[in-house]
């Protein structure tokens, strides 16, 4: 099958590669800023903004030319299992800071890159003219060695049992470190200083006490749960719902799509999706500027991929404190770092172009003010097939509906095909489609009833609605609808939401 994948930062979207006969990955690659592990020395260097979604990888490499100038390259294409190989494309002539609207042009390839991921946060990369070296997800969250959270922070997680790909039961757990010790709602937690895994008591449902052990991977956790009195341990995967800062001015930030799931009101205190972003007005279908955004706790790290006034590609990098959905980031110029095939080189700071001011209005939208420019909208870059294409709804969706006795009744939609504009299961008894209502952008129905929600960009948990229905299963639009967690637990290529190889 001859399918073209356009490797450009500012395009409407990437061609869907899901129909290509590639082996599926067996874990979820953590999106955001990655580094060559052995090159991390506290000085300016090179790195990668990496994002993998639905079997497609997009990577922006920020590095240097042999002359010492900062530059960048892009690679994109289909994953083959846990591996990727593709061309590192070069561009020239795009928009520079404070300059007019300009489209860049593709000028060739710097060579082939190969990546082999070994887990959600580790792998190896082989750049042109170099041996394979270790890479890892860049961690700057300030969590002390051997801790699960820094003092003064708390998190709310949605946990789901995963029994060989069959998802049974879910529950929520809140973990905080308000006073230097770890606590859940059900008692004190213990942290393994060697692995940073946390073990906490929790109430799995309204009648069953349990113990859960979790290890975190960014905004995901994975581990085991065992009910009290049982010697068996079941595997669980989890997605974060919210982050709470206790110290100073208390702040609650939501990972869910632009909605406070306590009140149902729109909130601007959102945790932005890590990975690649674009300036909305520059999304012309041609090469242009882009960004990598990565928020960890209260620090936002930004790489801006753009151009100099002479047309040469360049990048700027910076970080800033994040509070109330906003951050101010000094855009530092750097030069002199390592280029493909060179010996070890360390970059140096080369001054600043000024500050970028950033406001997020949801996990996937926001506003940005670059030096010498005006405030403009920005948005999460779309990797893979996206709304409103019904193919984007394929995979397994778990709806966690309150059941008898206060427990959770799992309804899992295994959507495998598209028919008449709707994603459906094999029998057609369960289906989801895009339709905007005041309860979200997607409607799903089966014999149990109807659910509505707005999907997260990645496979994070979101808060949706179980709609009240009448005698003939028709929706009572002004009825007493219930708030429910919703999560796509298996993506369209068969990858289970989780972080460790299986």
N, C-alpha and C positions, 0 to 999 in steps of 0.2 A: 504494500500500500504506500503510495507516494503522498506523504503529508508533510507540509512545510511548517516549521516552527520558527517564528521570527524572534530573534534574540535582541530586543530593543527595550530600553527602559520605559519610554513614554509611548505606549501603544494601547489600543483599546483592550487587548487581552491576548492571551496566548492560545494557539490552536490546541484543541484537546487531543492529548496523545493516548487517552485511555483505551482506544480500540486496537492499539498496536500490541502484538503478542510479546509482552515483556513479563518476566517473573515479578511478582509483587514483593515489596519490602516486608520484613516481618517486625518492624517497629516504626514509630513516628519520629522523624528527624526534627529536632528542636529548631525553630526558625529564629533568625536574628544574626548577631555578630559573631563570627568564628575567627580563630587565630591559628597560626602555626605555633604549636605549643612551645617548641624549643626557642622561638624567637621572642617570646614575651619577656621583656627585661625592664619594663617601666618607661621605655623611650619610644618615640614614634617609630612605627614599623608598617608592615603590610597586614592585610586581613581580608576577610570575605563577608559579605552579606549574603546569607544562604536561606533559601526558602524551598521546601518540598511540599507539594500539595497534590493529592490525587494522582500520584505517579509522575508528576512533572517537577523538575528542578529548575530554578532560576538562581544564578549567582552573579553578584557584582564583586569583582576583585579590585581592591584599592592597593596600588603598588607604585612603582617608580620606573622612569625611563633610565637608560644608561647615562644620560646627561644629568641625572639627579632630580629632574622635575617630577612632581606628583602626577600620576595618570590613573586610568582605570580601564578594565576590560569586563565584558559580559559574556556569560555562557548560559545556555538554556537547552533543555531537551528532556527526553523521557528517561526515567530511572529504569534500570534493569536489576531487579532485586534491590540490594542495598548499595548498588554501584551506579556511577554516572561517568560518561566520557563525552566530551564535546569540544568545540572550538572556542578560543578566547578572542572575542571580536573587539575590534578597535573602531573608534568614531572620532570625527572632527567637526568643528564648525557650529556647534550648538550655542545656546544662550549662555552668556556670562553674567555675573552678578551686576545688576543695575543696567544691563543691556536690553536691546529690543528683542522681541520674539524671533527666534531663529530655530530652524530644524537642522539637526546634525546629519551627517552622512556616514555610512559604513565604509571603512577604508581597508578592511582586510582582517586577517587573523594573526595573532601572535603565536599560534600553535595550539596543540591539543592539551587539555587538562583531564585528569582522571581522579575521581574521588571514590573511595571505598569506605562507607560508614560501618562502624562496628557497634554503635549504640546510638541513642538519641543525641548524645553530646560528644561523641568521639569518632575518630576515623583517621584515614590517611589521604593525602593529596599529592599528586605528581604534576608539577608545573613543567613547562617546556624547558629542556636542558638541565633538569634537576632530578635527583632521586626522590622517591616517595618519602614524605615526612608526616609525622603525626599532626593532626589538627584537633581542636576541641572548641566547644561552645565557650565564648568569652564570658567569664563570670565576674561581675563587679558589684554584687548585691550587698556587700558589707557584712554578710553573715559570718560570725566568728568561726574559726576552725572547730569542727566537731559539733556545731550547733545546727538546728533545723531552721530557726528564725533568729534574727537579732532581737535584743531586748526592746520592748516597747512596740512590738508588732504582733498582729494577729491575722489569721486567715480562715476562710470558710471553704470547705472542700465538699464536692459531691463525689461519693464513692460508689462504685458498681462492681459487683462480683462478675468475674469473667471465667467461666468454666469451659475452657477449650473453645472459645469463640461463641459460647452460648451465654447470654447475659441474664443473670437471675438476681433480683433484689438490689435495692439501692438504699443509701442512707447518707445523711450529711453529718459532718463533724467540724466543729470550730476548735482551732488550736491557737493559743496565744502565749506570749512570753512577756506579759505585762510587768513582771517584777523580777526578771532574771531567772525564773523557773518556768517550765513549760506546763501548761494546763489545757485540758479539754473541759467540756461542760460536765464531765463525769468524774474528774479527778486529776491528779498530777501525772504528768507524762515523764518518760525517761528517754534520754538521747544517748545513742551509741557514739562515743567520741571518735571512733575509728571510721565509721561509715556515715555518720550524721543522720542515720535513720532514727525516727522517733516512734516510741511505743506508747499508746494512750488507751485508757479505758474509754468506752463509748457505749451508748445505747443504740444498737443497730436498728431496732424499730421500737415501738412503744412498750414491748414486753420482754425484750431479749438483750441482756448485757453481753458485751463482747470486748475483745482486745484487738486493736489494730496496730500494725507496724507499717510505717510508710517511709519511702525515700523520695525526695522531690527532684524534679527535673524541670526547672523553670516554673511554668504554670501548670504542670502535670505532677501527679504522684503515682506511685505504684508500690504494691506491697501485699500484705496478707491480713486476713481477719479471721479470728476464731471466736466462736460463741462460748460463753462461760459454761464449763462442764463438758466441753468437747475437746478432744485431742487433735481434731483435724484443722488444717489451716487452708482457707480458700483464698485464691488470688483476687486482688482488687485493683482496679485502675481508677484514677480520679482526675477531675478537672477543677480548677479553682473557680469559685464564684465571686469572692470579694476579698479585699485586703483592707485591714484596719490599722491605722497608726494611732497609738495611745498617747505618746508623749507630745508635749506642746499642744497645739490645737488639734483635737481629735479629728481624724478624717477617715471616711469610709469610701473606698474606691471600688467600682464594680467591673468585673471582667465580662459581665453579660452585656448584650448589645443595647447601649444607651438607655437602660431602664433600671430604676431603683426597684428591686424585686420585693422590698418591704412595702412600699407605697404605691407602686405602679406608675409613678411619675417619671418623666424624662429627667435624667441627671447628666451634668457635664463632667462629673468627677469619675472619669473612666480610665481603665487601664488599656492603653493602645495595643493593638496587635503588633507583636514584634515581626520584623522583616522589611520588605521593600514597599516604599510609598512613592507616590507621584504627586505633582502639582496638577490639580484637576484641569485647569485651563490649558495646560501644555500636553494634554492627552490627545495628540493629533493623529496617532497611527504611524508617526515617524520618530526616528531617534531623537532623544532630548535629555533633559535632566531627570534625576531621580534621587531618592534618599533611602538609607537604611535607618530605621528607628528601632531602638531597643531600650525598654524601660525595665529596670530591676529595682524593686522597692521604691526608693525616692530619687533615683538617679536616672536621667535620660541621656543616652549616648546616641549621637547623630553623625552619619557620614553623608555629605552632599556630593553627588557626582554631577559635574558640570564642565564648563569650558572657560578658557581664558579668552581675552579679547582678540588674540591672534588665531583663535580657532582650536588650539591644542586642548586635549582632554585633561582634566585635573580633578582633584577631590579636596574637600575641606572636612575637618573632623572636629568634634567638640562634645562637651557634656555639660549638663546643668542640673540643678535641683528641680524636682517635679512636685508641684503642690497645687491642689484645686484644679487639676486638668491642664496646667500651664507650666511652661519652662522657658528660660532664657539661656541660650547656648552660644558661647563664643566660638566662631568658626575659625579654627586655626589652620594656617597654611603650613605644610611640611615639605621637606625635600631631602634628597640624599640617601634614601633607604634602598632596600634590596630590589634588584630587578631580576627578571627570569634568567636563571643560569649563572647569576653572580655569586661571589663569595659573600659571607656574612657582612652586612652593612647596617648601620643604625641611622635612622633619620634624625633630623633636627627640626625644631620649630623655626618657622620662617615668618612669624608675625601673624596678625589677624585681620580679616576683612571687616570685622565688627560682629555684632550679635544677630542671631536668628531668634525671633520670638515665635513661640509655638503654643497653640491652644487646641486641645482635643475636645471634640463635641460628642464622640462616641468611640468605641474601640477601632473603628475603621474610617472615621472622618475627622477633619479638623481644619484649622486655619494656620497659615505661616506668613511671617513677615521677614523677608531676607534683606540684607543690607542694601540700601539704595533702591528698594523696591516697595510695592504696596502690599497690604494684606490680601492674600488670595486663598481660596479653598485648596485643601489637599485631601488625598484619599488613599486607602490601602490599595496597593497594586494587585491586580487580579491574576493569580497564577492558576491555570487550569480553567475548566468550564465553570461559569458563574451564573447567578440569577440574571435574567429570568428563564434561562434555559432549564427545562425539566431534568436534563441529564445531571445537573448539579445536585439533585436530590437523591440520586442513587446511593445505595449503601444501607446500613442498618441504623435505624433511629429508635432510641429507647425513650418512652414516655413514662414518667414515674408518677402514677396517679395514686392518690390516697385511697387505700382499701379498707376493708373491715378491720376494726380494732386499732386503727391508726397506722397500720403498716403501709407498705408500698406494693401496689400491684403493677407488675411490669407489663407494658404493652410494647413489643418490639416489632417495628415494621422492617421487613427485609425487602427493600425495593430493588429490583433487578432489571427492569425494562421500562421503556417509555412507550406509551400507547395514547394516542389522541391528546398529546400535550401534557400527559400526567405520568409521574413516576409510579409504578405499580409493583406489587409482589407477583409471584408466579401465577397465582390463581386470580388476581385482580380484586381480591377481597379487601386489600388495604391499598390506599393510594394517597399521594400528596401532589399538590400543584401550587403554582404561584397565583395568589389573589390577595390584593391588599385590602385589609379590613382594619378596624381600630384595634384589633387584637394581634396584628402582625402582618407579615407578607406571604405566609404559607398556610394553607389549610390541608389537614390530613383527616381521612375518615376510614373507619372499619366498622365491623358490626357492633363494637362497643360504644361508638360515638364519634365525636369530632374534636380535634386538637388544632390550635392555632399558635403560631410563633413566628419570630423573625430569626432565621438561622445566623449563627456566628460564622465569621469568615473561615476560621479553622474548626477543629472538632471540639471546641470548648463547650461547656454546658451553658445553656441559656434558660431563662424563665419564660414559659409559655402559659397556655390556658387550656384546661379541659372544659369544653363548652357544655353548658347545661342543655339537655335535649328533652323533647317532649315524648309523648306516647309512641309516635311513629318515627322516633329518632331524628326529628327535625330540630334544628338549633333554635333555642329561644334567645334571640339576640340580646335582649335586656335581662337575661336570666342571671342566676347566681353562679357565675363561672369560677372555677378553681384555679389558683396559680400552681403550676407544676414545673419541675425541672425537665428539660429536654436535651438530649445529646445524641449526635451522630457518633456511635461507638465503633463503627466500621466504615471506612471510606469506600468510594466507588470502585477502587481497585482491590479491595479485600484486606487492606491494612487495618489491623485492630488498633484503636486508640490506646497507646501505651508506649513505654520508653525502652524496654529491655528486649534484646533478642530472645526468641523462643525456639 
